[in-house]
Amino acid sequence: MKIGIDAHSLERQPTGVGRVLMNLLQQWNNFDLPPDLKFFLYFKKEIPELDLSDAFEKKLLDSNSNAFFAHYLLPRAAKKDKIDLLFCPAYIAPLFYSGKIALILHDIIYQARPDLYNWPSIWDRILLKWVSKVSARKAQIIFTPSEFSKREVIKHYQVNPEKIFVILEATDSNFKQITDQNKLAAVKRKYQIKDKFIFYVGSIFNRRHLAEVIEAFGRLASELTDYQFLVAGVNHTAPFIDIDGLVKEINQKLGRQAVLRQDYLEEYDLVPVYNAADLFIWLSDYEGFGLPVLEAMACGTPVVTSSSGSLPEVTGQAAIYLDDNSDREAIAYAIYQGLTNQELRQKLITKGLTRADNFSWQKCAQKSLDALLKTG
């Protein structure tokens, strides 16, 4: 059997889609694969360094255009290589491809809640929704990372539920507890954290309510004087919210660097920062999965998150939940409880570590490969 894969998301700096695909490939590479199974990885502009066996053949299609690559070069190559099943891990499949397709829909926020989606251009607003829906209806298999996303796909795309498979994502193996206190102290010094702190990491969108969280923390910061709030992420709010201006205003009012801002953390610092944090807060009106809350739990950090969408599927009983992401008073109370209620904190840590163990890339990869082989 031949499985073709749109692998262009692995080029340059892989985003979330690329990291999911990389984890699947690494797991499949470690499996005892059928001898007649061959993967063809199609790249758009460059072939990255990948440590994969001979079962994975890499091909460069060489294009600067995403549309030309996806809708012309990719299906042409798949047809030439006599692919049995084309695996498209990034929302869309070639429009004019007549062979079998497997698709990952990580979420469909652009369809279900276009008011919450950050549209790069008017053309994306028109084309993404249409091409994604056409792709979903053509596909023989659709993978989603949560039951929530599966329900959304059924609701908005009216596809057969039997062709949708939920494959729960996981953390990378390095997301775990760190006992070396010197390492934790060093990363705190690096990011100018004086003592205790709460943490947020991820792109800053309006739907994640960072302004409300920062304001809620500001209400507590005069009482909890030994705590800071580290906010790491690029501001993509639209309509624009001046997050940096808000941080400056609160810090001036408090007379100290209570809120710390970073656009990026060094990749190797992320796990130590999770470990060093006293609380992780990640609210959202819409997510297909919510990997950061899982990463925090795996590192033994208590979590405050939203009670809606996919997030309860990830955290289970291992989080403090908020029903209204805009309620600053409720946010402040949740933060206070998460920092000061020691019995609650210990329960969240214990349950979070247990919960995180239920998610594994091996399980995800096995379920997805079984579905691909059965369909192809």
C-alpha positions, -999 to 999 in steps of 0.1 A, spaced: 0 0 0 12 35 -8 2 65 14 11 99 2 15 127 27 13 165 23 44 172 44 50 209 36 40 218 72 74 203 83 94 229 64 112 258 81 97 264 116 70 238 121 37 252 136 12 231 155 1 212 124 37 204 116 44 192 151 14 169 150 26 154 117 61 150 130 50 131 160 29 108 139 58 101 115 82 94 143 58 70 159 50 52 126 88 50 120 91 30 152 62 6 144 66 -28 129 51 -17 96 37 -41 70 64 -49 44 43 -36 15 36 -2 32 54 28 16 50 65 26 56 93 1 63 126 17 57 156 -6 74 189 2 68 223 -13 101 242 -12 126 223 8 132 188 24 141 192 61 163 168 80 142 139 90 155 107 107 131 82 90 135 47 76 135 37 39 97 32 42 95 70 39 104 84 5 108 122 4 100 142 -28 104 179 -35 77 194 -57 94 229 -57 69 257 -55 66 291 -39 28 290 -41 7 272 -15 -23 270 -38 -2 257 -68 14 231 -46 -18 219 -29 -41 219 -59 -19 211 -88 16 197 -79 4 175 -50 -24 157 -68 -2 153 -100 26 137 -79 1 114 -61 -14 102 -94 21 97 -109 32 76 -79 -1 56 -79 -9 66 -43 -36 45 -27 -45 72 -1 -35 108 2 -31 121 38 -36 158 42 -29 169 78 -37 207 74 -74 213 69 -76 211 31 -71 186 3 -65 191 -34 -97 203 -50 -94 182 -82 -80 150 -68 -102 120 -75 -83 94 -53 -90 85 -17 -83 112 9 -76 113 46 -79 148 63 -71 163 97 -94 190 108 -77 204 140 -106 227 145 -131 245 122 -132 278 141 -132 296 107 -165 279 99 -181 276 133 -170 310 148 -157 332 120 -160 362 144 -133 346 166 -109 338 137 -80 360 127 -84 362 90 -51 369 71 -71 383 41 -105 386 24 -95 357 2 -89 335 32 -123 344 45 -139 333 12 -117 303 2 -107 286 34 -143 279 45 -153 266 11 -122 245 3 -122 230 38 -159 220 35 -153 205 0 -123 186 13 -142 172 43 -171 160 21 -146 144 -4 -125 127 23 -129 90 31 -114 97 66 -115 128 88 -93 129 119 -102 154 147 -83 159 180 -114 160 202 -150 149 204 -159 186 205 -143 191 171 -160 160 158 -194 174 168 -185 207 151 -175 190 119 -208 170 118 -228 201 126 -213 225 101 -202 201 73 -230 175 74 -207 146 69 -211 110 79 -200 106 116 -187 71 108 -158 85 88 -146 108 116 -120 94 140 -110 112 172 -72 109 177 -62 126 209 -30 145 207 -3 143 234 27 162 247 63 156 237 81 132 260 102 160 276 71 176 292 75 161 327 83 171 362 118 185 369 133 180 404 165 200 398 158 232 417 189 249 403 175 245 368 142 260 378 159 289 396 181 296 366 152 299 342 134 322 366 164 345 367 166 345 329 130 358 326 134 382 356 110 362 378 118 371 415 98 345 433 64 329 426 45 334 394 15 324 372 20 316 335 3 319 301 19 308 268 5 308 234 -6 332 206 -27 360 220 -61 361 203 -92 380 215 -109 347 222 -82 339 249 -91 369 270 -56 379 281 -67 415 288 -93 403 313 -68 378 329 -41 405 333 -67 429 348 -79 402 372 -43 395 382 -38 432 387 -66 432 413 -48 405 433 -12 417 429 -14 443 457 -24 415 481 -2 387 466 30 408 465 53 379 460 36 368 428 42 378 392 25 369 359 45 358 329 27 363 296 44 347 266 30 350 232 28 372 201 -2 396 201 -25 388 172 -56 404 186 -80 418 160 -96 442 168 -63 452 183 -59 451 221 -29 469 234 -16 441 257 18 457 262 2 491 271 -21 473 296 9 456 312 28 489 315 -2 506 331 -7 479 357 30 477 366 31 515 370 0 514 392 15 487 414 50 502 414 67 469 405 71 445 375 41 424 385 33 414 349 62 402 326 59 401 288 77 380 263 68 374 226 87 341 226 104 318 251 134 298 240 121 264 231 144 246 256 131 269 284 94 260 280 94 228 301 114 244 330 91 275 330 60 252 332 77 234 361 86 266 379 52 282 376 28 280 405 -3 282 383 -11 280 346 -40 299 332 -54 294 297 -89 306 289 -105 303 254 -139 306 238 -129 281 212 -102 255 208 -99 222 188 -78 207 216 -58 229 239 -23 214 241 -8 240 265 -31 229 294 -20 193 288 17 204 288 12 222 321 -5 192 337 23 169 325 48 192 343 28 191 376 14 226 374 -22 234 385 -44 247 357 -72 273 354 -91 270 322 -125 273 305 -155 250 310 -165 251 273 -154 236 240 -127 209 239 -108 220 271 -127 198 296 -119 168 274 -82 175 280 -82 184 317 -111 162 330 -113 168 368 -78 182 370 -86 220 366 -103 250 380 -130 259 355 -144 292 345 -179 295 329 -175 331 318 -141 340 303 -148 378 306 -157 378 343 -127 395 359 -140 389 394 -144 352 387 -110 350 371 -94 367 401 -111 343 425 -100 313 405 -64 325 404 -65 332 442 -79 297 449 -53 281 426 -25 299 445 -36 298 481 -58 267 486 -31 241 493 -54 212 495 -69 221 461 -35 227 446 -23 192 456 -54 176 442 -50 194 409 -13 184 407 -20 148 414 -50 145 391 -32 165 364 -3 142 363 -26 111 361 -47 128 334 -17 136 313 -6 100 313 -37 91 294 -25 109 263 2 94 242 15 99 207 19 61 204 -19 57 209 -27 85 185 -4 72 158 -17 36 162 -53 46 159 -46 69 129 -25 43 111 -51 16 116 -78 38 100 -55 47 71 -46 10 64 -82 -1 66 -94 26 42 -65 24 17 
